[in-house]
Amino acid sequence: MSLVVWSPVHAQQPKAPALDEILKRLEANLNHYDKGLPSLFCDEHVVSRIEPSAGNRDIVTDSVFRLKRTPNSNHTATLVESREIKTVNGKPPKSQSMKGPSLLSGAFEGGLAVVSVNQKVCMRYELERINSKRPDEPYVVRFATALTPENRADCLLQEKSKGRVLIDPASMQITHLELTTPKHVIIPGNAYAKPVIGERKLTVDYAPVELGGETFWLPSMISSQDAGDAQTFHSTTWSYEATYRNYHRLEVTSHILGGSEPVQ
């Protein structure tokens, strides 16, 4: 009788990706977003406030948010934001102009491009150490701007900034973005007043959305907080928080009436 002893075989853990590999995957996802994202609309809920304030300065706006793919002459496309305001502080709006005290735009167009191969000339990227024992944890890439007179024209971020993104290891999609700009121009100056400059903290959460049989990762929440001195004795904080849900593809349909079909 012979005794055979088997050594336990441990399942080999997949090799953690390097930073360049992650950037290439993010670039592929960004190209899919830029070329394939259709025009869309969704529900938008925005809370804008300033603190401290004399009285209640909060403005709560509910709108139908639209993102329209607009073709350019060079065969690219621009994502143009617009909205149809439904209520302001629970009442019908007096105009279709979005009111402050704090406003924000452009996150749908450029947020996912902050960490990408295209922006390597403008950024310093650093991949946090990946824990191989926790393969489901998001990858974390930190970034900081590296602006120079030579590269500035090609840079998405035009102010000195830093932050990080969280990346889902299964889909290699960005799920969370944090961006801090220490000296952000909150209010531009003019002939009568100096500009208000302070720290901006921006965060964006992304979630998968199916549109036309394809999945795109789109903002579910966008928030910003600007802290600066509004030429008063106290520091002032402007905040903006928007939530997005019920995404739908924006489509135009037509119906040709027959000669005997009555017009409704």
N, C-alpha and C positions, 0 to 999 in steps of 0.2 A: 504494500500500500504506500503510495507516495503522497506527500502533502505539498500542494501548490499554494503558494502565498501570492496574492495579487496586490500590487501596490495601487492605492487609490489614484485615479486619474482626475485631475481637476480641470474643469472646463476653462479653456483659455479665454481670458478677457480680451475683447476687441481693443486694438491699439487706439489710444486716445489721439485725436487729430491734432496736427500742428496748426499754428496760427494761420499760415499761408493757405492751408487746406480749408480752414473755416472761412477765410475771406473769399476764396473762390466759390464755395457753396453759397455764401451770402450774395455774391455777385450774380450767380445764376438765378437765385430767387428774385433779386432786384430786377433783372432783365425780364423775367416772367411778369412781374408786377407792372413794369413800365410799358411793356408791349401788349400785355393781355388784359389788364384791368379794364373792364367796360365802364361806361358812364353809369352812375348809380345815384340812389337817393336813400336817405335813412332818417330816423328821428334823432334830433339833437336837443339836448337839455343843457343850458349854460347858466352857471352862477358866477357873476362878476361882482367883486366888492373892493372897497378901499377901507383900510384901517390905519389909524383911528379916523372916525368921520363924525360930523355933526348930524345926528339923525341917522335914519336907516338909508344907506346908500347902496344896498344890495340890489342888483338887477338880475332877475331870473327870466330867461328867455327860452321859449320852446319853439322850435322851428322844424321845417322839413329841409334837411341839408342835402345839397346836390353837389356831385363831383362829375364834371363833364369833360370827356376826352375831346380836346380840340386839336386838330391836325395843324402842323406847321409847314412852311414851304420847303424845309429841308428833310421832309419825310419823317420827322419825329412828331411827338404829340405832347401837349401840355395839359395837365390836370387842373381845371379851373373850378374854384370853389364858389358856391353861391348858396343862398338859402331863402326860403319863404317863411317869414316870421309869422307865427300863429298867435302867440300871446306874449306879453311882457308883464311880469308880476301878476299873472293870472287874468289880465285884461287884454282886449283886442289892441293891436299895435296902432300907434298914430302914424307910423311910417315904416318902411321896410329897411331902414338903416339900422345896423347893429349898433347898440349903445354900449358905452363903457360902464364903469370906469376903467376896466382892463379888457383888452381885446387881443386875439391871437389868431394867426392864420398861417398856412403853409406846411403844417405837419403832415398832411396827406401827400404832398408833393415830394418833400425832401427828407422826412424823418428816417426812412429805411436806408438812405444813402450815406448817412453819417459814418457808418462802419462798412466800407466797401473797398474793393481793389482800386476803383477809380479815384478814391480820396486818399490813397496812401501817400501821395506827394504832399498832402496838406496836413497829415496826421502822424502821430506816434501811437501805435497800437501795442497793447500788452495783454497776453492771454494769461488769466489767473490759472494757477495749478489745478489740474483736473483730478478729482478723486476717483480712481478706477474702481473703488469698492462701492461707489454710489453712481452707477451709470445713468440714472434718470435725472440727476441734478443738472440744472442748466449750465452751459458754458458761459463764462463771464469774460468779456473783452473790455478792457479799459482803454480810453483814448484821451488824447490831448492835442490841441491844435499846434501846428508848427508853421505858422504863417511867415512868409518872407515876401519882399517886394516882387520876387520873380515868380512865385507860385500863387500869389493871392487871387489872381483873376480866375483861376481854376478851382478855387476852394468854395465849398458849400457854406461853411461857417466863416464869417468875415470878422468875428470878434474872438478874442482869446478865450477859449472855453475848454472844459474837460468833462468827463463823464464815463458812463459804462453802459453796455447793453447785455441783456440776458438772452441766451439763445437756446431754444429747445433742441436737445441732441438728436431726437428722432427725425424731425422735419428740417432741422437747421434753419429755422425761421426765428427772427428776432421777436421776442415776446414782451420785452420791457426796455425802455430807453430812459436814461437819466442824463441830463445835460445841465451843467452849471457854468454860467458866464459871470465872472466876478465884477466886471465893469461894463455892464450893459447900458445902452442909451435907452432909458425908460421913456423919457419925454424929450424930443428934440428941442434944441434952443432956438431962439429967434432974436430979433433986434431988441426986444424988451426983457428977455429972461434967458438965463443960462440953462443949458440942458440939465435934466435930472439924470444922474448916473448912479446905478446901484447894482446889486447882485440879482441875477435871474436864475431861478431853478425851474427847469422844465422836465416833466415826466410824461411818458406816453406808454400805455398798455395796449398790446395788440392781441387780437383773437381771430381764429379762423372763420371765414365767411364763405359760403358757397354761392357763386354767381354764374349762371349759365353753364352749370356742370363742372366748373373749375373752382378750386379753393384758393382764396387770397387772404392774407393776414392783414387786417385793417384795424384802425384805432377803435378801442372800446372806451377808452378814457384818455383825455388830454388835460393836463393841469400845469399852471405856471404860477410862480410867486416872485414878484419883483419887490425888493426892499431897497429904499433909497431915501434921501433927504429932499423933500419937496419944498426946499427953501423956507422951512418952518423951523420951530424949535424942537420938533419931534420927528423921528424917522417915520416914514409912511410905507405901508405895504399894500401893493395892488395884487389881487389874486384872481385867477380865472380857472374854472373847472368845467369841462364839457364831457358829457357822456353820449355815446352813440349806440343805437340798437335798431333792429328791424331793417337791416340792409336789403335793398332790392335793386335789381338791374333797371336802369332807366331806358325804357324802350318806347318808341313811337309806333303805334299801329294804325293802319288805315283800312277802310272798308269801302269797296266800290259798290255803289248801289246799282241794281238792275233797273231797266227802263220802267218796269211796272212796280218796283219796290217803293213804298211810301217813305218819305223822309220823316224821321222822328224829330 
